[in-house]
């Protein structure tokens, strides 16, 4: 293959300004809206469901309305109110169904005046021919562009491609004949990520796995083809080449099953959420109940500070900050009644008496209630011995470093009639993964003990499609790496017995950033780019020759926390981690931990988020 060289003859000694992912997506969307300037001034925006999510993740409704957009319409609702005097911006995925919805808007009626078509990814010739075959549409088109934006910034360092069906398409044996099509589709989506972020990454992948090698190869082909398109103005960053690590879920089938005790992960595991939307019930000053939809995301300035804390730390942090607020505010002090040791309930009662601080009150009230609810479910649901057994099996030892007998632990837990079938199912799956399978008679005995149904047994057996052995092998799976004491969470580092396990993503990212990742197990698709002086760009270790700088996020915490957590300068190129088949909240947390530890921007993403019950449900679909 032709050796690509960096644009610069030598590495710059100055920091390279790199906007954050959310800022980049926002500017791309706003640029699309701003470049449509009809004579009538006002315009309409029509979007499909996927593109609506992309917009919502990065841009506020008021920002779009400020650009003379009168209304944002759902493409899949027809007929809509005709506005023939207004131009319409269509932002949608290039699919046959979306093109049909577009044509329907002008089939025997004039819904809008001029139209401007913006596709989230490549529009193929067949779909283009559908548009050409509709004269009523064709004569109204004033612009047609591919803006390469088929992912959404779920968080500042997390992207999602929003496809819940991908897990089944990638791993179900019955769909093996369609797997290549799914791999190609994901490669197309990842191409839009690279183009939007202005990255031509060095791609590495988990070798010997079902999907990662194929997707990595297809993505490389698409990146090279995109660069060759005549007239393209894409000039990716090459003097500080990023790395993309594509991982198959079989690399870590264990992580999505574990009980995780950090704030964000625990909330998503134990409470009912619709995406990042939570129904929060509060008591008004009059004693009535009110239920509000609240969003648990970075628009809440408290959320980024709490989300990766251990649940006990998160709860105590909110409590202490609220007490500090009560102590500093005279009216709040009066409501407190002079007591200096108010508990969560007393503080929540005091909150209801302070309507003049409504917005702040709602934030404190929300997080006080969330922490209390999670801790109550942990205590009353009997989850502590469950979580301890999970940690012991995953780590291959207990908190004191002593060998464990998982069968004895499981026998006690599976006999507990108070544990839900889902908890027992997760325990059995964790046992099978961590112990490298089990003898059939042992597996049957444990399943009988848990009163596992034949349907649930099939779910357990289906983990073999993720590379898990069902029969006992001599070597056990362990989250401990060969250097045990150096790799695990030590008791003197984190004083929580239930917080010892780390996802494999953390270790792989750490090894890559320290230039220790095995090149046989995680090979490159293509050699890293070299400068014109023949020096390879440092894509692994921390001694990269140039730094990247980007603006601090708008939600950055003030004071000391801002300086500590919102670093604006990075010591080297980006690392982009792709988890095929879904990403867990603990894996998301790992990206932030790696960024903090190595001063490198680490972005992680997948098709969707994974919570334990949802993961079990997806494995069930593989049957």
GULOFI-97338 format. One record per residue (C-alpha): residue number from 1; x, y negated, z negated. Coordinates in pm, whole numbers, plus 32768, in hexadecimal, padded with zeros to 4 digits. Example, Ala and Ser with C-alpha at 12.3 -4.5 7.8 and 13.67 -1.06 7.14 Angstrom:
2
R   n east north   up
R   1 84CE  81C2 7CF4
R   2 8557  806A 7D36
***
This chain:
623
R   n east north   up
R   1 8000  8000 8000
R   2 8070  7E9F 8049
R   3 810D  7E01 7F1A
R   4 804E  7CD0 7EAA
R   5 8120  7BB2 7E26
R   6 80C9  7A9A 7D3B
R   7 8078  7947 7DCE
R   8 817A  78A4 7CED
R   9 82E8  78EC 7D2D
R  10 8325  78FA 7BB9
R  11 8254  7909 7A81
R  12 81D9  77BE 79FC
R  13 824E  7761 78A3
R  14 8111  7697 786C
R  15 7FCF  772C 77E4
R  16 7ED4  7795 78EF
R  17 7D7D  76FC 78B2
R  18 7C77  780E 78B8
R  19 7B08  77C5 7870
R  20 7A4C  78C3 779F
R  21 7969  79C1 7844
R  22 7826  7913 77D7
R  23 78A3  77C1 784E
R  24 7905  7856 799E
R  25 77B1  78F7 79D2
R  26 7702  77B8 7968
R  27 77C2  76E6 7A63
R  28 7778  77E0 7B76
R  29 7603  77D2 7B32
R  30 75F7  7659 7B0B
R  31 76C3  762E 7C49
R  32 75BE  76FB 7D04
R  33 74A4  7622 7C7D
R  34 7557  74D6 7CBB
R  35 75B7  7516 7E24
R  36 744A  7528 7E8B
R  37 73E2  73BB 7EB3
R  38 729C  73A3 7F76
R  39 7219  7258 7FF9
R  40 70EA  727C 7F1A
R  41 71DC  7292 7DEF
R  42 7112  739C 7D37
R  43 7145  7512 7D64
R  44 70CB  7665 7CEC
R  45 719C  778F 7C7B
R  46 7130  78F9 7CB8
R  47 71EF  7A12 7C0D
R  48 71D7  7B8B 7BDD
R  49 71E9  7C2C 7A86
R  50 735E  7C75 7A8E
R  51 73C1  7B18 7B01
R  52 72D5  7A81 7A00
R  53 739E  7B32 78F0
R  54 74E3  7AB3 7986
R  55 7464  794E 7981
R  56 73D9  796A 781F
R  57 7525  79EC 779B
R  58 75EC  78BD 780C
R  59 7507  7797 7854
R  60 73F1  76F0 7791
R  61 72A1  76A7 7830
R  62 72D0  7534 77EE
R  63 741B  7535 78AD
R  64 736C  75BB 79E2
R  65 7241  74D5 79BD
R  66 7330  73AD 79A9
R  67 7396  7400 7B10
R  68 7235  73B5 7B91
R  69 71B9  751C 7B82
R  70 7046  7503 7B35
R  71 7006  7672 7AEA
R  72 70B6  77C5 7AE4
R  73 6FDC  78D5 7B7C
R  74 6FE6  7A51 7B6A
R  75 702C  7AE1 7CC4
R  76 6F58  7C14 7C79
R  77 6E1B  7B4D 7C2F
R  78 6D4F  7B0C 7D67
R  79 6C97  7A47 7DDA
R  80 6D26  7919 7D26
R  81 6CAD  77B4 7D28
R  82 6D07  7728 7E82
R  83 6DF3  75FD 7E80
R  84 6E29  75C6 7FF6
R  85 6EC6  746F 7FC5
R  86 6FDF  74F3 7EE8
R  87 7120  75AB 7F3C
R  88 7150  76F9 7E8E
R  89 7290  7795 7E0B
R  90 727B  7913 7E10
R  91 737A  79B9 7D2A
R  92 735C  7B34 7D3E
R  93 7405  7C81 7D6B
R  94 7428  7CF4 7ED5
R  95 732D  7E13 7ECC
R  96 7222  7E81 7FC3
R  97 710E  7E44 7EC5
R  98 7185  7CE0 7E83
R  99 7193  7C93 7FF7
R 100 702E  7D15 8016
R 101 6FC0  7C2A 7EFD
R 102 7069  7B0B 7FB4
R 103 6FB9  7B5D 80FC
R 104 6E6C  7B79 8048
R 105 6E89  7A0B 7FDC
R 106 6E6D  79A4 814A
R 107 6D89  7AB3 81D1
R 108 6C5A  79EF 8247
R 109 6C99  78D3 8152
R 110 6D99  77C5 8109
R 111 6E03  77E4 7F9E
R 112 6F2B  76F4 7FB7
R 113 6FCF  7606 80AC
R 114 713E  7647 80F7
R 115 71E1  776F 804B
R 116 7342  77A9 7FCD
R 117 73A6  7915 7F9A
R 118 74AE  796F 7E98
R 119 74FE  7AE0 7E6E
R 120 75AB  7B69 7D39
R 121 7687  7C50 7E0D
R 122 76C6  7CBB 7F75
R 123 759B  7CB5 8062
R 124 75C5  7DD9 8151
R 125 7569  7DD1 82C2
R 126 742B  7E9C 8296
R 127 739C  7DA3 819D
R 128 740F  7C7F 8272
R 129 7353  7D15 8397
R 130 7217  7D1E 82C1
R 131 7236  7BA6 8294
R 132 7284  7B6C 8404
R 133 7148  7C2A 845F
R 134 706B  7B30 83A5
R 135 7057  79ED 8474
R 136 6F82  793D 836C
R 137 709E  796A 8274
R 138 71C0  7942 8362
R 139 7160  77E6 83D8
R 140 714D  7766 8271
R 141 72A4  77DF 8200
R 142 7391  76BD 81C5
R 143 74A0  7780 810D
R 144 74F9  78EB 80CE
R 145 7616  7945 7FE4
R 146 76A4  7A64 7F1B
R 147 7711  79D7 7DCC
R 148 779B  7B1C 7D39
R 149 76F6  7B13 7BE6
R 150 765F  7C61 7B86
R 151 76B2  7C6D 7A16
R 152 7656  7B97 78EC
R 153 7730  7B18 77D0
R 154 7687  7BC6 76AB
R 155 7784  7B25 75C2
R 156 78B8  7A4F 75F0
R 157 798A  7B8C 7620
R 158 787F  7C88 7689
R 159 77DA  7CB5 77DD
R 160 76B7  7D94 783F
R 161 764A  7E0C 7997
R 162 74EA  7E5D 791B
R 163 749F  7FB9 7998
R 164 740C  80AF 789F
R 165 73FA  81C2 79A7
R 166 7570  81C8 79E4
R 167 75C2  82C1 78CE
R 168 74DD  83CC 7962
R 169 754F  8382 7AC4
R 170 76BB  83B1 7A5F
R 171 76A1  84E5 7980
R 172 7567  85B1 79CF
R 173 75C9  86F5 7A84
R 174 7481  86EA 7B45
R 175 74E8  859C 7BDE
R 176 764A  85FF 7C3D
R 177 75F8  85D3 7DAE
R 178 759D  8464 7D6F
R 179 76C3  8419 7C8B
R 180 779C  8381 7D9A
R 181 7688  8288 7DE8
R 182 7678  821C 7C7C
R 183 77F2  81FE 7C6B
R 184 77ED  811E 7D9F
R 185 76DA  8047 7D09
R 186 77A2  8010 7BCA
R 187 78D9  7FC1 7C93
R 188 7810  7EB4 7D4B
R 189 77A1  7E1B 7C01
R 190 7903  7E1D 7B78
R 191 7977  7D72 7CB5
R 192 7890  7C4E 7C65
R 193 7928  7C3D 7B08
R 194 7A87  7C27 7B97
R 195 7A27  7B24 7C9A
R 196 796E  7A4B 7B9F
R 197 7A8B  7A5A 7AA3
R 198 7B85  7A1C 7BBC
R 199 7C43  7B59 7B67
R 200 7CF0  7C56 7C46
R 201 7D39  7D4C 7B2E
R 202 7E2E  7E67 7B17
R 203 7D38  7F88 7AEF
R 204 7D7B  80AB 7A04
R 205 7C8C  81C7 79B6
R 206 7C5A  82FA 78DE
R 207 7CEC  8412 79B1
R 208 7C45  8564 79D0
R 209 7AEB  84DD 797B
R 210 79AA  84F4 7A41
R 211 7975  838F 7AB3
R 212 7A90  82A2 7A58
R 213 7B88  8305 7B6D
R 214 7A81  82E7 7C7E
R 215 79FB  8197 7C07
R 216 7B5B  810E 7BDE
R 217 7BB5  8176 7D41
R 218 7A74  80E9 7DD5
R 219 7AA4  7FA1 7D1C
R 220 7C0A  7F80 7D9D
R 221 7B8F  7FB9 7F01
R 222 7A84  7EAC 7ED8
R 223 7B76  7DB2 7E42
R 224 7C66  7DE1 7F66
R 225 7B4B  7DCB 8063
R 226 7AC4  7C8E 7FC2
R 227 7C18  7BE6 7FDD
R 228 7C1B  7C31 8152
R 229 7AC9  7B8F 819C
R 230 7B0A  7A74 8294
R 231 7ACF  791C 8204
R 232 7AB5  798B 809A
R 233 7B35  7886 7FAA
R 234 7B75  7980 7E93
R 235 7CCC  7943 7E02
R 236 7CED  7A2D 7CD9
R 237 7DE8  79F1 7BC7
R 238 7F1C  7ABF 7C17
R 239 8038  7A1D 7B5A
R 240 7FA8  7AAB 7A19
R 241 7EEF  7BE1 7A92
R 242 7DE5  7C6F 79B0
R 243 7DB3  7DE1 796B
R 244 7C6A  7E9A 7985
R 245 7C51  7FE2 78C5
R 246 7B2D  80BC 793A
R 247 7AC9  81C3 783B
R 248 79DC  82E7 7859
R 249 78F1  8324 7734
R 250 7991  847D 7714
R 251 7AC5  83C9 768A
R 252 79FE  8384 754D
R 253 78AE  8438 753A
R 254 78B9  8419 73BE
R 255 78AD  82A2 7387
R 256 773D  8266 73E9
R 257 76C5  8366 72E6
R 258 7774  82D7 71B6
R 259 76CC  8203 70AC
R 260 777D  80B5 70C0
R 261 7779  7FCA 6F95
R 262 77D2  7E81 7035
R 263 76B8  7D85 703E
R 264 7660  7D80 71B1
R 265 7682  7EF6 71E4
R 266 75BC  7F4E 70AD
R 267 74A0  7E63 7109
R 268 7486  7EFC 7263
R 269 7490  805D 71D6
R 270 7399  803D 70B7
R 271 72A9  7F29 711E
R 272 71BA  7F07 7242
R 273 723E  7E11 7345
R 274 71DB  7DC4 74A8
R 275 732D  7D74 753C
R 276 73AB  7C5E 7459
R 277 7249  7BFB 73F4
R 278 71D4  7C46 7291
R 279 707E  7C0C 71F5
R 280 70BD  7B59 70AD
R 281 6FA2  7B3D 6FB2
R 282 6FB0  7A22 6EB4
R 283 6ED2  79A0 6D9E
R 284 6E5E  7838 6DC5
R 285 6E46  773F 6CA6
R 286 6CD2  7792 6C97
R 287 6D1A  7904 6C69
R 288 6CB2  796A 6DC9
R 289 6D7D  7A54 6EA5
R 290 6E06  79DA 6FF0
R 291 6EBF  7AAB 70F1
R 292 6FB4  7A04 71DB
R 293 7088  7A8B 72F7
R 294 71F3  7A35 72AE
R 295 7324  7A6D 7387
R 296 7458  7B0B 72F0
R 297 755E  7A7B 73D6
R 298 766D  7975 73EE
R 299 7571  7859 73FE
R 300 754A  7892 7288
R 301 7687  77F0 71F8
R 302 7683  78DF 70CF
R 303 7676  7A1D 71A0
R 304 77DB  7A23 722F
R 305 7869  7A00 70D0
R 306 779E  7B1F 703F
R 307 7776  7C1B 7156
R 308 78BD  7CD7 7129
R 309 78C7  7CCB 6FAD
R 310 788C  7DFE 6ED9
R 311 7720  7DEC 6E68
R 312 777A  7DAA 6CFD
R 313 7861  7C8E 6D62
R 314 775D  7BFA 6E4D
R 315 7652  7BFE 6D3E
R 316 7736  7B63 6C3A
R 317 77AD  7A5B 6D32
R 318 764A  79EB 6D7E
R 319 75F3  79EE 6C0C
R 320 7723  791F 6BAD
R 321 76F2  7826 6CC6
R 322 7587  77FC 6C64
R 323 75E3  77C8 6AF8
R 324 76E0  76C4 6B67
R 325 75D1  7617 6C2F
R 326 74E8  7620 6B02
R 327 75F5  7591 6A23
R 328 764B  7472 6B0D
R 329 74E8  740E 6B5D
R 330 742A  7357 6A4E
R 331 72D0  73C1 6AC4
R 332 7342  7527 6AE9
R 333 73D0  7518 698A
R 334 7280  74AA 6904
R 335 71D4  75C6 69BD
R 336 72D3  76B2 6929
R 337 724E  7656 67D3
R 338 73A2  762E 6735
R 339 73FB  779E 6741
R 340 7559  77F1 67AF
R 341 7532  7966 67EE
R 342 740E  7979 68E0
R 343 73EC  7ABD 699D
R 344 7381  7AF1 6B06
R 345 720E  7AED 6AB2
R 346 7226  79B2 69DF
R 347 72EC  7902 6AEB
R 348 71F3  7967 6BF7
R 349 70DC  78DC 6B1C
R 350 719E  7797 6AF6
R 351 71CA  777E 6C6D
R 352 7053  7772 6CA2
R 353 7040  7633 6BD3
R 354 712A  756C 6CB3
R 355 7071  7514 6DF6
R 356 715B  73F0 6E3F
R 357 7272  74EC 6E79
R 358 719C  75D0 6F4F
R 359 729A  7630 705B
R 360 73B3  7676 6F66
R 361 72C1  7724 6E7E
R 362 724E  780C 6F93
R 363 73B5  786F 6FE4
R 364 740C  78BD 6E7A
R 365 72BF  796B 6E43
R 366 72EE  7A40 6F79
R 367 7448  7ABB 6F1C
R 368 73F4  7AEA 6DAD
R 369 72CD  7BC3 6E12
R 370 7390  7C83 6F1A
R 371 74A6  7CD8 6E27
R 372 73B2  7D3E 6D18
R 373 72E3  7E14 6E08
R 374 7415  7ECD 6E8A
R 375 749B  7F10 6D2D
R 376 7344  7F85 6CB8
R 377 732D  807B 6DD9
R 378 748B  80F5 6D8D
R 379 7437  8132 6C1F
R 380 72D7  81B8 6C3D
R 381 7318  827E 6D7A
R 382 742A  834F 6CD7
R 383 7525  82E2 6DDE
R 384 765D  82C4 6D05
R 385 76AD  843B 6CF3
R 386 7655  8457 6E63
R 387 7746  8342 6EC3
R 388 7854  83D0 6DE0
R 389 7837  8524 6E88
R 390 7847  847F 6FDF
R 391 7984  83C3 6F81
R 392 7A24  84FB 6EF1
R 393 79D8  85C9 7027
R 394 7A4F  84B8 7114
R 395 7B91  8478 7057
R 396 7BDA  85E2 7002
R 397 7C09  8589 6E93
R 398 7B5B  84D6 6D77
R 399 7BA3  8377 6CF8
R 400 7CBF  8400 6C1F
R 401 7D64  84B1 6D43
R 402 7CF9  860C 6CD4
R 403 7C7B  871B 6DBF
R 404 7B01  873A 6DD4
R 405 7A12  885D 6DFF
R 406 790E  87D4 6EF4
R 407 7832  890B 6EE8
R 408 7805  88E5 6D72
R 409 77AD  8774 6D9A
R 410 76BB  87BE 6EB2
R 411 7611  88D9 6DF7
R 412 75AF  87E8 6CE1
R 413 7540  86D2 6DCB
R 414 7481  87A8 6EC4
R 415 73BD  8844 6DA5
R 416 7348  86EC 6D35
R 417 71D9  86CC 6D91
R 418 71F0  8553 6D67
R 419 72D6  8520 6E90
R 420 7233  84DD 6FE0
R 421 7257  85D2 7103
R 422 731C  84C5 71C0
R 423 741F  84A7 70A8
R 424 7448  8621 709D
R 425 7467  862F 7216
R 426 7578  8526 720F
R 427 7631  85E4 70FE
R 428 762D  8727 71C5
R 429 76A7  8678 72FF
R 430 77BE  85D1 723B
R 431 781E  8724 71AE
R 432 782E  87C2 7309
R 433 7904  86A5 7392
R 434 79F7  8685 7271
R 435 7A27  87F9 7239
R 436 7A5C  884D 73A7
R 437 7920  891C 73B8
R 438 78A5  8A34 72DB
R 439 786A  8BA8 72E3
R 440 770C  8BF1 735F
R 441 76A1  8C97 7219
R 442 771D  8B6E 714E
R 443 766D  8A7B 7232
R 444 7527  8B3E 721A
R 445 7540  8B4F 709F
R 446 7570  89D8 707E
R 447 7453  8993 7170
R 448 736B  8A7B 70B3
R 449 73CC  89CF 6F71
R 450 736F  887D 7009
R 451 722E  890A 70A3
R 452 72A2  8899 71F8
R 453 71A5  88D9 730C
R 454 7201  8984 7452
R 455 71E0  8834 7502
R 456 72D0  8790 740E
R 457 73C0  88B4 7434
R 458 73CD  886B 75A8
R 459 7434  8706 7557
R 460 7558  8789 748B
R 461 75BD  8875 75A1
R 462 75AC  875A 76A1
R 463 76DA  86AB 760C
R 464 77A7  879F 76D9
R 465 775C  86BC 7803
R 466 7835  85B7 7756
R 467 795C  86A4 7747
R 468 7914  872C 75E9
R 469 7964  8899 75AC
R 470 7849  8963 7518
R 471 791A  8A8D 74B8
R 472 7A1C  8A7E 73A6
R 473 7B74  8A19 7422
R 474 7CBB  8A30 735E
R 475 7CF6  88B8 7364
R 476 7C08  87C7 72B8
R 477 7BA1  8676 7338
R 478 7C0F  8566 7248
R 479 7BF6  83F0 7250
R 480 7D48  83F0 71A3
R 481 7E62  83C0 7299
R 482 7FAA  8484 727A
R 483 8037  836F 719E
R 484 7F26  839C 7097
R 485 7F84  829F 6F91
R 486 7FD7  8193 7091
R 487 7E9A  81BA 715D
R 488 7D80  81E5 7061
R 489 7CE4  80DB 6F84
R 490 7DA7  80FA 6E42
R 491 7CF7  80DF 6CF5
R 492 7DD0  7FB7 6C91
R 493 7D76  7F03 6DD6
R 494 7BFE  7F34 6DCC
R 495 7B69  7F99 6C7F
R 496 7A33  8045 6D0C
R 497 7A1D  81BB 6D21
R 498 7912  81A3 6E2F
R 499 79E6  80C8 6F11
R 500 7B0C  81AA 6F69
R 501 7AAF  8214 70CA
R 502 7B0C  8141 71F8
R 503 7A97  8176 735E
R 504 7B91  8207 7453
R 505 7B70  80C6 751C
R 506 7C2A  800F 740A
R 507 7D57  80F6 7418
R 508 7D62  8100 7594
R 509 7D4F  7F85 75A7
R 510 7E5D  7F65 749F
R 511 7F41  8058 7555
R 512 7F0D  7FA1 769D
R 513 7F56  7E4B 7607
R 514 8090  7ED7 7566
R 515 80F2  7F80 76AF
R 516 80DB  80D9 760F
R 517 7FB0  8167 76CC
R 518 7FFF  82AE 777D
R 519 802A  8276 78F1
R 520 7FD0  83E0 7936
R 521 7E8B  83E1 7874
R 522 7E33  827C 78DB
R 523 7EDB  8241 7A2B
R 524 7ECC  8110 7B0D
R 525 7E0C  8116 7C51
R 526 7F09  8025 7CE2
R 527 8054  7FA2 7C61
R 528 8046  7E54 7BA9
R 529 8086  7D21 7C7A
R 530 81EC  7CA7 7C88
R 531 825F  7B40 7CA5
R 532 8323  7AD2 7DD5
R 533 845A  7AF9 7D03
R 534 8409  7C6A 7CE3
R 535 83B4  7C5F 7B73
R 536 827C  7D21 7B10
R 537 816F  7C64 7A5A
R 538 8157  7CD3 78F0
R 539 7FFE  7D70 78DA
R 540 8034  7E30 779C
R 541 8111  7DAB 7689
R 542 80ED  7C68 75CB
R 543 8221  7BC9 7669
R 544 8168  7B4C 779A
R 545 821F  7A27 783C
R 546 80F1  793E 784A
R 547 7FD7  78E7 7762
R 548 7E67  78B2 77A9
R 549 7D9D  779E 770F
R 550 7C28  776F 7712
R 551 7B39  7682 7660
R 552 7AB2  76E9 750F
R 553 7956  777A 7515
R 554 783D  768B 74BF
R 555 77D3  7759 7395
R 556 7931  7757 72FA
R 557 7923  7741 7183
R 558 799C  7605 70E2
R 559 7AB3  75D0 6FEB
R 560 7BA4  76E5 6F94
R 561 7AE0  77F4 7047
R 562 7AF8  7735 718E
R 563 7C73  7731 717C
R 564 7C81  789C 711A
R 565 7B88  793D 7207
R 566 7B5F  7859 7334
R 567 7CC0  7865 73C3
R 568 7CD0  77A9 750A
R 569 7E25  781C 7588
R 570 7E76  797F 75F1
R 571 7FCF  7A16 7607
R 572 7F94  7AD1 774C
R 573 7E9C  7B43 7853
R 574 7D3F  7BC7 7816
R 575 7CEC  7D2D 77C5
R 576 7B99  7D9C 784A
R 577 7B15  7EE5 77BD
R 578 79F7  7F95 786F
R 579 793B  80A4 77AD
R 580 7875  8178 78A1
R 581 7722  81EA 7822
R 582 76F5  80DA 771B
R 583 77B7  801C 7612
R 584 777F  802A 749A
R 585 7786  7F03 73AC
R 586 78B8  7F92 72FF
R 587 7969  7F9D 7450
R 588 7906  7E33 7489
R 589 7998  7DDE 7336
R 590 7ADC  7E87 73A1
R 591 7B07  7D8C 74BC
R 592 7AFB  7C6A 73C7
R 593 7BE7  7D1E 72D6
R 594 7CE2  7D56 73EF
R 595 7CCB  7BEA 7459
R 596 7D0E  7B79 72F7
R 597 7E2B  7C6E 72BC
R 598 7EE1  7C38 7408
R 599 7E79  7AD7 746F
R 600 7DFE  7B60 75BB
R 601 7CA3  7B30 764C
R 602 7BFC  7C85 764B
R 603 7AAE  7CA4 76FF
R 604 79E0  7DE0 76E5
R 605 78A7  7E48 779C
R 606 77C6  7F52 782B
R 607 7673  7F89 78C8
R 608 75BE  7F6F 7779
R 609 75E7  7F6F 7601
R 610 75DA  80BA 7546
R 611 753B  80F7 73F4
R 612 753A  8255 7358
R 613 73CD  82AC 7394
R 614 73DF  8226 74F7
R 615 751A  82EF 7539
R 616 7474  842E 74C0
R 617 734E  83DD 75A1
R 618 7433  83B2 76CC
R 619 74E0  84FD 7687
R 620 7387  859C 7675
R 621 7349  8523 77DB
R 622 7474  85F0 7851
R 623 73BF  8737 780C
***
